[in-house]
Amino acid sequence: MTIWEAVAVCAAGIAAGGINTIVGSGTLITFPVLLATGLPPVTANVSNSLGLVPGSVSGAIGYRRELRGQGRRVLRLGTVAFLGGLIGAILLLTLPSSAFNAIVPVLIALALVLVVLQPKLAAAIRRRRERDNSTGHPHGGAPLQGGILLASAYGGYFGAAQGVIYLALMGLLIADDLQRINAVKNVLGAVVNGTAAVFFLFVADFDWTAVLLIAVGSAAGGQLGARIGRKLAPGVLRGVIVAVGLVAIVQLLLR
């Protein structure tokens, strides 16, 4: 790797760390850059997963204020995310990417529709609960856990726009502020990336130089993303989510 390639990889790590903290989809920045340096796709994907772990942790720490009072929710969903991330990491090394490449743009598109309609859908669900005299499950219940499991399996496999899917699912099934939901999303991302990273350390090939460069960049980007993200109003944050998700769909379709 040349000095300029190293600079590009580190800069991509900073951008990815920030975007992952605010929304998700940072992989769509780092993965193409790693491919451009000459790394094989699977090696690039594994190296990217390892390098983004510090960024995920950094973003979660940056949102620690919004995590207060959500310990039980994080524990429940984090356990599901751990299982999903492990499944996804195993799938990466055993299955061809063609099946995932076909369905991923559809998943992201559905997630964006949910993000856009989330205020109206959440209000409709709230009215129905009021009619039925039910408060609903504070942590989303089985439907959310099932969705988090599938999203985490995808995250362990590739992870582009994984955060968008998390936000769509939790925004619809949990009655809470979007910033608090975003904080939980950051923890789930850290769990999935960390789980896949530990698995890859023992069974997959990766490039240590790429891992370290992305790790340094993403850790810094995670702090920047936390500062920027918490200042965004819910409507603006929702708009950023949709914009990033649309870019993700276009980039995935053009791969």
C-alpha positions as CSV (number, residue, x, y, z in Angstrom):
1,M,0.0,0.0,0.0
2,T,1.4,3.4,-1.0
3,I,1.4,6.4,1.2
4,W,-1.4,8.0,-0.7
5,E,-3.5,4.8,-0.6
6,A,-2.9,4.7,3.2
7,V,-4.1,8.3,3.5
8,A,-7.2,7.5,1.5
9,V,-8.0,4.4,3.6
10,C,-7.6,6.4,6.8
11,A,-9.7,9.2,5.5
12,A,-12.4,6.7,4.4
13,G,-12.3,5.3,8.0
14,I,-13.0,8.8,9.4
15,A,-15.9,9.3,7.1
16,A,-17.3,5.8,7.7
17,G,-17.0,6.2,11.5
18,G,-18.9,9.4,11.4
19,I,-21.6,8.2,9.0
20,N,-22.1,4.9,10.9
21,T,-22.6,6.9,14.2
22,I,-25.2,9.2,12.6
23,V,-27.0,6.8,10.3
24,G,-25.1,3.7,9.1
25,S,-23.7,2.7,5.7
26,G,-20.0,3.6,6.3
27,T,-19.0,0.3,4.7
28,L,-20.1,1.8,1.4
29,I,-17.2,4.2,1.7
30,T,-14.4,2.0,3.1
31,F,-15.1,-1.1,1.1
32,P,-14.7,0.4,-2.4
33,V,-11.5,2.2,-1.2
34,L,-10.0,-1.1,0.1
35,L,-10.9,-2.8,-3.2
36,A,-9.1,0.1,-5.1
37,T,-5.9,-0.7,-3.1
38,G,-5.9,-4.2,-4.7
39,L,-7.3,-6.3,-1.8
40,P,-9.5,-9.2,-2.8
41,P,-13.2,-8.7,-2.0
42,V,-13.5,-11.1,0.9
43,T,-10.2,-9.9,2.4
44,A,-11.3,-6.3,2.0
45,N,-14.7,-7.1,3.7
46,V,-13.1,-8.9,6.6
47,S,-10.5,-6.1,7.0
48,N,-13.2,-3.6,6.9
49,S,-15.3,-5.3,9.6
50,L,-12.2,-5.5,11.9
51,G,-11.3,-1.9,11.3
52,L,-14.7,-0.5,12.0
53,V,-15.0,-2.0,15.5
54,P,-13.3,0.9,17.2
55,G,-15.5,3.3,15.3
56,S,-18.6,1.5,16.5
57,V,-17.4,1.5,20.1
58,S,-16.5,5.2,19.8
59,G,-19.9,6.1,18.4
60,A,-21.6,4.2,21.2
61,I,-19.5,6.0,23.8
62,G,-20.3,9.3,22.2
63,Y,-24.0,8.6,22.6
64,R,-23.7,7.4,26.2
65,R,-26.0,10.2,27.4
66,E,-28.9,8.9,25.3
67,L,-28.3,5.4,26.5
68,R,-29.2,6.2,30.1
69,G,-32.2,4.1,31.2
70,Q,-32.0,1.7,28.3
71,G,-29.8,-1.0,29.9
72,R,-32.4,-3.7,29.7
73,R,-33.3,-2.8,26.1
74,V,-29.7,-2.9,25.1
75,L,-29.1,-6.2,26.8
76,R,-32.1,-7.9,25.1
77,L,-31.4,-6.5,21.6
78,G,-27.6,-6.8,22.0
79,T,-27.9,-10.6,22.7
80,V,-30.0,-11.0,19.6
81,A,-27.5,-8.9,17.6
82,F,-24.6,-11.0,18.8
83,L,-26.3,-14.2,17.5
84,G,-27.1,-12.6,14.2
85,G,-23.6,-11.2,13.8
86,L,-22.1,-14.6,14.3
87,I,-24.5,-16.2,11.8
88,G,-23.6,-13.5,9.3
89,A,-19.9,-13.9,9.7
90,I,-20.2,-17.7,9.2
91,L,-22.3,-17.1,6.1
92,L,-19.6,-14.8,4.6
93,L,-17.1,-17.6,4.6
94,T,-19.5,-20.3,3.4
95,L,-21.9,-18.8,0.9
96,P,-21.5,-16.9,-2.4
97,S,-22.4,-13.2,-2.3
98,S,-24.9,-13.4,-5.2
99,A,-27.9,-14.1,-3.1
100,F,-27.2,-11.3,-0.6
101,N,-26.4,-8.9,-3.5
102,A,-29.8,-9.5,-5.0
103,I,-31.9,-8.9,-1.8
104,V,-29.9,-6.2,0.0
105,P,-31.1,-3.2,-2.2
106,V,-34.7,-4.4,-1.6
107,L,-34.1,-4.6,2.2
108,I,-32.7,-1.1,2.2
109,A,-35.5,0.3,0.1
110,L,-38.1,-1.3,2.5
111,A,-36.2,0.2,5.4
112,L,-36.3,3.6,3.9
113,V,-40.1,3.4,3.3
114,L,-40.5,2.5,7.0
115,V,-38.2,5.4,8.0
116,V,-40.3,7.9,6.0
117,L,-43.7,6.5,7.2
118,Q,-42.5,5.9,10.7
119,P,-44.2,8.9,12.3
120,K,-47.6,8.0,10.8
121,L,-47.2,4.3,11.4
122,A,-46.1,4.8,15.0
123,A,-49.1,7.2,15.6
124,A,-51.5,4.6,14.1
125,I,-50.0,1.9,16.3
126,R,-50.3,4.2,19.4
127,R,-53.9,4.9,18.6
128,R,-54.7,1.2,18.3
129,R,-53.0,0.4,21.6
130,E,-55.0,3.2,23.2
131,R,-58.2,1.6,21.9
132,D,-57.2,-1.8,23.0
133,N,-55.9,-0.4,26.4
134,S,-52.5,-1.8,25.7
135,T,-49.1,-0.2,26.2
136,G,-47.2,-2.5,23.9
137,H,-43.8,-4.0,24.6
138,P,-41.2,-1.4,25.8
139,H,-38.4,-3.2,23.9
140,G,-40.3,-4.1,20.7
141,G,-41.2,-7.7,21.6
142,A,-40.7,-10.7,19.3
143,P,-41.2,-8.9,16.0
144,L,-38.4,-6.5,16.7
145,Q,-36.1,-9.2,18.0
146,G,-36.7,-11.2,14.8
147,G,-36.0,-8.2,12.7
148,I,-32.8,-7.4,14.6
149,L,-31.6,-11.0,14.2
150,L,-32.0,-10.8,10.4
151,A,-30.5,-7.3,10.2
152,S,-27.5,-8.4,12.4
153,A,-26.9,-11.5,10.3
154,Y,-26.8,-9.2,7.2
155,G,-24.5,-6.9,9.2
156,G,-22.1,-9.7,10.0
157,Y,-22.1,-10.7,6.3
158,F,-21.6,-7.3,4.7
159,G,-23.2,-4.5,6.7
160,A,-23.9,-1.7,4.2
161,A,-26.9,0.3,5.5
162,Q,-27.3,-2.0,8.4
163,G,-27.9,1.0,10.6
164,V,-30.7,2.2,8.4
165,I,-32.5,-1.1,8.8
166,Y,-32.0,-1.0,12.6
167,L,-33.4,2.6,12.8
168,A,-36.4,1.7,10.7
169,L,-37.3,-1.4,12.8
170,M,-36.8,0.3,16.2
171,G,-38.4,3.5,15.1
172,L,-41.6,1.6,14.2
173,L,-41.8,-0.9,17.0
174,I,-40.4,1.2,20.0
175,A,-42.2,4.3,21.2
176,D,-39.2,6.5,22.0
177,D,-37.2,9.5,20.8
178,L,-35.2,8.9,17.6
179,Q,-31.9,10.0,19.1
180,R,-32.3,7.4,21.9
181,I,-33.1,4.8,19.3
182,N,-30.0,5.9,17.4
183,A,-27.9,5.4,20.5
184,V,-29.1,1.8,20.8
185,K,-28.4,1.4,17.1
186,N,-24.7,2.3,17.7
187,V,-24.4,-0.3,20.4
188,L,-25.9,-3.0,18.2
189,G,-23.5,-2.1,15.5
190,A,-20.6,-2.4,17.9
191,V,-21.8,-5.8,19.0
192,V,-22.2,-7.1,15.5
193,N,-18.9,-5.7,14.2
194,G,-17.1,-7.0,17.3
195,T,-18.6,-10.4,17.1
196,A,-17.7,-10.8,13.4
197,A,-14.2,-9.4,14.1
198,V,-13.4,-11.9,16.8
199,F,-14.6,-14.7,14.5
200,F,-12.6,-13.5,11.5
201,L,-9.4,-13.2,13.6
202,F,-9.3,-17.0,13.8
203,V,-10.6,-18.2,10.5
204,A,-10.2,-15.5,7.8
205,D,-7.5,-13.7,5.9
206,F,-7.2,-9.9,6.5
207,D,-4.7,-7.1,5.9
208,W,-3.4,-5.7,9.2
209,T,-2.3,-2.4,7.6
210,A,-5.8,-1.8,6.3
211,V,-7.4,-2.8,9.6
212,L,-5.2,-0.4,11.6
213,L,-5.8,2.5,9.3
214,I,-9.5,2.1,9.3
215,A,-9.5,1.6,13.1
216,V,-7.7,4.9,13.7
217,G,-9.9,6.8,11.3
218,S,-13.2,5.2,12.4
219,A,-12.5,5.9,16.1
220,A,-12.0,9.6,15.4
221,G,-15.0,9.6,13.1
222,G,-17.2,8.0,15.7
223,Q,-16.7,10.9,18.1
224,L,-17.3,13.5,15.3
225,G,-20.5,11.7,14.3
226,A,-21.8,11.7,17.8
227,R,-21.3,15.4,18.1
228,I,-23.0,16.1,14.8
229,G,-25.8,13.5,15.1
230,R,-27.2,14.5,18.4
231,K,-27.7,18.1,17.2
232,L,-30.0,17.0,14.3
233,A,-33.7,17.4,14.8
234,P,-35.7,14.2,14.3
235,G,-37.0,15.4,10.9
236,V,-33.5,16.3,9.7
237,L,-32.1,13.0,11.0
238,R,-34.8,11.1,9.2
239,G,-33.9,13.0,6.0
240,V,-30.2,12.2,6.4
241,I,-31.1,8.5,6.8
242,V,-33.2,8.5,3.6
243,A,-30.4,10.3,1.6
244,V,-27.7,7.9,2.8
245,G,-30.0,4.9,2.2
246,L,-30.7,6.0,-1.4
247,V,-27.0,6.4,-2.1
248,A,-26.5,2.9,-0.7
249,I,-29.1,1.4,-3.0
250,V,-27.6,3.1,-6.1
251,Q,-24.0,2.1,-5.2
252,L,-25.1,-1.5,-4.5
253,L,-27.0,-1.8,-7.8
254,L,-24.0,-0.4,-9.7
255,R,-21.5,-2.9,-8.2
